[in-house]
């Protein structure tokens, strides 16, 4: 697998991680069967994509990028969908996560 394909799979895994977190919330503690199924499917999908991406990418950088996408994306989407407060401090934290991802991606292997 090429590094470019691995990065695409890693980004997809991060975005699906956001969908997984949101579907977990919507499952209401896994008491709603439809959202529970969505959550489990998303979980399987991002684990598979992350595993495939790790065949071509360094584990430390890939894992940090994946968790960063998931964390930052979940904070932002949670505010839009669930009205969770976005404060300057939260935005600063998301900015630090994104900055860290950029630095990790830019660092030589």
N, C-alpha and C positions, 0 to 999 in steps of 0.2 A: 504494500500500500504506500502511496506517495504521502509525503508530509502534508501537502495541500489537502488531500482527501481526509487525512487524519484530523486536521484542524477543522474542517467542515463538520466532521462527525462529532468532534469535541464541542463545538459551538451548538450544534443541534442537541447534544446531550445536556448542555447547560440550560437551553431554552425549555427542553422537556422537563428538566428538574424544576423549573418555575411552575410549569403546568402541574407537575406532581404535587408540589406544595399547596397550590391553590385547590386542587381536587381533594387533597386530604382535608382541608378546611371545609370544603363543601360536602364532604362525606359525613360531617357531624360525628366525628369519633368512630367512623366506619359503621354507622347505623343506617346509612342510606345506600342501598345496594348498587344503584347506577353509578354514583360518584365513587363508591368503593372500587368498583370494577375499573373505572377510568384511572383511579389512583394506582392500582396494581399494574395496569397495563403501562402507564407512564413510568412507573418504577422499573419494570422489566426493560422498557425501551431505553431509558437513559443508562442503565447499568450495562446493557449490551453495547450501546454506542461508545460509552466511555471505555469499556474493555477493548473494543476494536481500535479506538484511537490510541490507546496505550501501547499497541504493538509497534507504533512508529514514532511516538513522542516520548520525551523524558517524563517520568512519572511525577516528579515534583512540580514541574511547570504545568503539566496537563491537569493535575488534580487541583492546583491552586486556581487555574483559569476556570475550570468547571465549577468549583465551589463559589468563585467570585461572581460568575454569571448568575448562578442560582440565587445567591444572597442578594445581590444588587437588584436583579430582576424581580425577586419576590417582594422586596421592600417597595419598589416602585409600583408594581401591579397591585399589591395589597392596598396601597393608598387609593388607587383608581377604582378598584372593584369593591372594596370594603370600607372605604372612607377612613382608613387608618391615617393618623396624623403624619404629615411630612414636616419636620422641623428643620431649621438650618443645621442643627447638629446631625440629624439623620442624613441630610443631603451631603454634608461634609464626609460622613462615614462612607456613603456610596461613592463619592468622589475619590476617596482614598482607595477603596476596593478597585475601582476602574483604573486608577493610576498604577496600582500594584500589578494589575493584569497587563497593562501596557508595558511596564518595565520588565516583567517576567518574559513577555513575548519578544521584547527587543533584545534581551540579553543573549550573548553568544552561547551556543550549546556547549 
